[in-house]
Amino acid sequence: MLPAVCHPNNASAVLPTPVGPLPAAPFTDSLLRSPLLLHIPHASTGIPDDACGDFVVDRNTLDAELLRLTDRFTDALYGDGFPPAQIVAADVSRLVVDVERFADDAHEPCAAHGMGAVYVRTSSGAPLRAISATRRAQLMDQYYWPHHHRLDAMAARALEQFGRCVIIDAHSFPVAPLPTQVDVGDPPEIGIGTDAMHTSAELADVVHTFFTDRGFSVGVNRPFAGALVPNAYYGRDQRVQSVMIEVRRDLYMNERTGDRLPRFADVQRVLTEFRALLEAWSMPTTRPSVS
Ligand SMILES: [Zn+2]
């Protein structure tokens, strides 16, 4: 076993205030601007000190894994100018806990690759961490459940205020396939993920039309499928709608170095326009057509 390492690898890795087992109250106190929520699960590179001892890889391996798996800059790509109170972003790297996964490995297909909510293998299939059931539960209590309590509460707030909730589940993906992909063919520039119950045909059509009209190649449920829905409403309440957007990383960053490309701002502008369209679409009285 190699020594465990710890290395938040950039400034954004500094963690916000500590999270507890229950959601903090303030985010439900103010009125939302719209029923639109932005879910950003994979932008963080943060690995807190207390999670470092679990890793069994060396620093280079961990760096490579962070570069491959982090949806780098997606907070800036999708969230520019959006009210922070309507953004639910993971506090830590997906290498600590992946909030996009089902909590129970029995229901999580990616667990077959050692990449359920608590990863135990790298994206190449090598051992990543040695995690006991007790330690897994600790990590879930510390990082997974607070995130989902917050998401549940935000959705409840949107439903209370507007009678509906629309979620953009915001991601990016590498050109080279990951083991968890459902499709490893020629990757589109934009992947749209839908949920059978929580992505209406109208919503899927609005999203697909927006990106194809702007000249992007678009895959539906490829290379990744599905869209995150808050636990409290999943499979129960169609007033909660969700769509996943995956931007191919070579559109905005150098995948080898992790640096932004000059055209980052162009992609950010498109996604900001997209978010504005969905925000208008999400309002109870407004259903603009796409053009
Ligand atoms: Zn992602």
Residues whose N, C-alpha, C, O or C-beta is under 5 A from the ligand:
A	BS01	ZN	H42 D71 H171 S172
